[in-house]
Amino acid sequence: MWFITAATRGYHLVTWHHAVEGVQRHWVHVGDLRRYVELIDWLGRGMVPPLEIEVSAVPRPSQSHGTAGLSSVFWVRTEGGKQLERLERFRPRPTIVLEEGDSTRRVALWALSVPMNYEWVVRGNKRLAHALRAPKKHAEPEFMFNPPGSCLRDGRARPVLIRTAEVDESRVYKPGEVVGRLKDAPDADAWKKPAPAKGQGRLA
């Protein structure tokens, strides 16, 4: 699945929880795909038991938090049965869908042929979430997700394995093919903003 989070520059953040050393963070340059893949495989499959891993959906321009580079994916996270049903009916199909154990929680990602900047990736992700009636809080480029092979443990009586529910690497889309026909999500903070002056309420 790592090809869909590829980029021309920047760093991906990989975090995991070590039983003794606590939360660990590691930055991997996007040009070092082999190192990225080997690290994830080692943490998820080479450790016994597998660790709880998170990876950034969007690379950072530098090795720091609070920034985001260009995104080569749109994504959405479902957290309920109705949301999952809508995801299963949605077209075009995601490039990859990750599932949390036997739950209805999924992370779906659509690979893009054209990288998108911060504003456009948020807008596209919120359109997807709005269409599926899924949470919009995961739309920001700082979003981290659990890769396949990772094992969720924190606060759980039993570990939950992350698996690949669906994948097709040939599914690479233009941004408009994924979200162009979808409506923008309503602005939750619109009530805080002053009404537009006369003649300024619509786009030209």
C-alpha positions as CSV (number, residue, x, y, z in Angstrom):
1,M,0.0,0.0,0.0
2,W,3.0,2.3,0.4
3,F,2.9,3.6,-3.2
4,I,-0.3,5.6,-2.6
5,T,1.4,7.8,0.1
6,A,4.4,8.5,-2.1
7,A,5.5,12.0,-2.8
8,T,8.4,13.9,-4.4
9,R,9.7,15.5,-1.2
10,G,9.2,15.6,2.6
11,Y,9.2,13.1,5.4
12,H,6.7,10.6,6.6
13,L,6.2,10.2,10.4
14,V,6.0,6.7,11.9
15,T,5.1,6.2,15.5
16,W,4.8,3.2,17.7
17,H,4.4,2.3,21.4
18,H,7.2,0.4,23.1
19,A,6.3,-1.4,26.3
20,V,9.4,-0.1,28.1
21,E,10.5,3.0,26.2
22,G,7.0,4.5,25.5
23,V,6.0,6.3,22.3
24,Q,8.7,6.3,19.7
25,R,8.9,8.5,16.6
26,H,10.8,8.1,13.4
27,W,11.0,10.2,10.3
28,V,11.5,8.6,6.9
29,H,12.3,10.6,3.8
30,V,9.8,9.9,1.0
31,G,12.6,9.1,-1.4
32,D,13.6,6.1,0.8
33,L,10.7,3.9,0.1
34,R,12.6,0.7,0.9
35,R,13.5,1.9,4.4
36,Y,9.9,2.9,4.9
37,V,8.6,-0.5,3.9
38,E,11.2,-2.4,5.9
39,L,10.5,-0.3,9.1
40,I,6.7,-0.9,8.9
41,D,7.2,-4.6,8.2
42,W,9.6,-5.0,11.1
43,L,7.4,-3.2,13.5
44,G,4.2,-5.0,12.4
45,R,5.4,-8.4,11.5
46,G,8.9,-8.8,12.9
47,M,8.0,-7.9,16.5
48,V,6.3,-10.4,18.8
49,P,3.7,-9.4,19.6
50,P,3.1,-6.8,16.8
51,L,3.2,-3.2,17.9
52,E,0.6,-0.5,17.6
53,I,1.9,1.6,14.7
54,E,0.7,4.9,13.2
55,V,1.9,6.4,9.9
56,S,1.2,9.8,8.4
57,A,-1.2,10.0,5.5
58,V,0.6,13.1,4.2
59,P,4.3,13.8,4.3
60,R,5.7,16.8,6.2
61,P,8.0,19.2,4.5
62,S,10.4,19.0,7.4
63,Q,10.9,16.7,10.4
64,S,8.4,18.6,12.7
65,H,4.7,18.5,13.7
66,G,2.0,20.9,12.7
67,T,3.0,21.0,9.0
68,A,1.8,19.1,5.9
69,G,3.1,18.8,2.4
70,L,1.3,17.9,-0.8
71,S,-1.1,14.9,-0.5
72,S,-1.3,12.1,-3.1
73,V,-4.4,10.6,-1.4
74,F,-7.9,11.4,-0.3
75,W,-9.2,9.4,2.7
76,V,-12.2,8.9,5.0
77,R,-12.7,6.9,8.2
78,T,-15.9,5.1,9.0
79,E,-17.0,4.4,12.6
80,G,-20.4,2.8,12.3
81,G,-22.5,0.2,10.4
82,K,-24.4,2.7,8.3
83,Q,-21.2,4.6,7.4
84,L,-19.6,1.3,6.3
85,E,-22.7,0.5,4.1
86,R,-22.4,3.8,2.4
87,L,-18.6,3.3,1.8
88,E,-19.3,-0.1,0.3
89,R,-21.7,1.5,-2.2
90,F,-19.5,4.4,-3.0
91,R,-18.0,4.8,-6.4
92,P,-15.2,5.0,-7.5
93,R,-13.9,2.3,-5.2
94,P,-11.0,3.2,-2.9
95,T,-7.5,2.1,-3.8
96,I,-7.2,0.5,-0.4
97,V,-9.5,-0.2,2.6
98,L,-8.1,-1.1,6.0
99,E,-10.3,-2.7,8.7
100,E,-9.9,-2.8,12.5
101,G,-10.5,-6.4,13.5
102,D,-14.2,-7.5,13.2
103,S,-15.5,-4.0,13.7
104,T,-17.2,-1.6,11.3
105,R,-14.3,0.9,11.5
106,R,-12.5,1.4,8.2
107,V,-9.9,3.7,6.7
108,A,-10.4,4.1,3.0
109,L,-7.8,5.8,0.8
110,W,-8.0,6.9,-2.9
111,A,-4.7,7.3,-4.7
112,L,-4.4,10.5,-6.7
113,S,-2.6,11.2,-10.0
114,V,-2.3,14.9,-9.1
115,P,-0.9,15.9,-5.6
116,M,-3.2,18.3,-3.7
117,N,-2.3,21.1,-1.3
118,Y,-3.5,21.5,2.3
119,E,-6.7,23.4,1.5
120,W,-7.9,21.1,-1.3
121,V,-7.1,17.8,0.5
122,V,-9.2,19.0,3.5
123,R,-12.0,20.1,1.3
124,G,-12.0,16.7,-0.6
125,N,-11.8,14.7,2.6
126,K,-14.7,16.6,4.1
127,R,-16.7,16.0,1.0
128,L,-16.2,12.3,1.3
129,A,-17.0,12.3,5.0
130,H,-20.1,14.4,4.4
131,A,-21.3,12.0,1.7
132,L,-20.8,9.0,3.9
133,R,-22.0,10.8,7.0
134,A,-18.7,9.9,8.6
135,P,-16.7,12.0,11.1
136,K,-15.1,15.0,9.5
137,K,-12.5,15.4,12.3
138,H,-10.2,13.0,10.4
139,A,-10.0,15.2,7.3
140,E,-7.0,17.2,8.3
141,P,-3.6,16.5,6.6
142,E,-2.1,15.7,10.0
143,F,-4.2,12.5,10.1
144,M,-2.3,9.4,11.2
145,F,-3.6,5.9,10.5
146,N,-2.7,2.3,11.4
147,P,-1.1,0.3,8.6
148,P,-1.9,-3.4,8.0
149,G,-0.1,-5.6,10.4
150,S,-0.3,-3.1,13.2
151,C,-2.1,-4.3,16.4
152,L,-4.2,-1.9,18.5
153,R,-3.7,-2.5,22.2
154,D,-4.1,0.8,24.1
155,G,-7.2,0.7,26.3
156,R,-8.4,-2.6,24.9
157,A,-9.0,-5.9,26.7
158,R,-7.9,-7.8,23.6
159,P,-5.6,-6.7,20.8
160,V,-7.2,-5.7,17.5
161,L,-5.3,-6.5,14.3
162,I,-5.4,-4.1,11.3
163,R,-6.0,-5.9,8.0
164,T,-6.4,-5.1,4.4
165,A,-10.0,-5.5,3.5
166,E,-9.7,-4.4,-0.2
167,V,-6.8,-3.2,-2.4
168,D,-6.3,-2.5,-6.1
169,E,-3.1,-0.6,-7.0
170,S,-4.4,0.2,-10.4
171,R,-7.1,2.5,-8.9
172,V,-5.4,5.9,-9.3
173,Y,-7.7,8.8,-9.9
174,K,-7.8,12.4,-10.8
175,P,-9.1,14.4,-7.8
176,G,-12.3,15.3,-9.6
177,E,-13.1,11.7,-10.3
178,V,-13.3,11.0,-6.5
179,V,-14.9,14.2,-5.1
180,G,-15.9,16.4,-8.0
181,R,-19.6,15.4,-7.9
182,L,-19.9,15.6,-4.1
183,K,-21.2,18.5,-2.2
184,D,-19.0,20.5,0.2
185,A,-19.5,19.8,3.8
186,P,-21.4,22.5,5.7
187,D,-19.1,24.9,7.6
188,A,-19.7,24.1,11.3
189,D,-18.4,27.5,12.3
190,A,-20.5,29.5,9.9
191,W,-22.7,30.8,12.7
192,K,-19.7,32.6,14.2
193,K,-19.0,34.5,11.0
194,P,-20.6,37.8,10.0
195,A,-23.1,37.7,7.1
196,P,-21.6,38.6,3.8
197,A,-22.2,42.1,2.5
198,K,-24.8,42.5,-0.3
199,G,-23.4,41.2,-3.6
200,Q,-20.8,39.0,-1.9
201,G,-22.8,36.0,-1.1
202,R,-22.0,33.8,-4.2
203,L,-19.0,32.9,-6.3
204,A,-18.7,34.5,-9.8
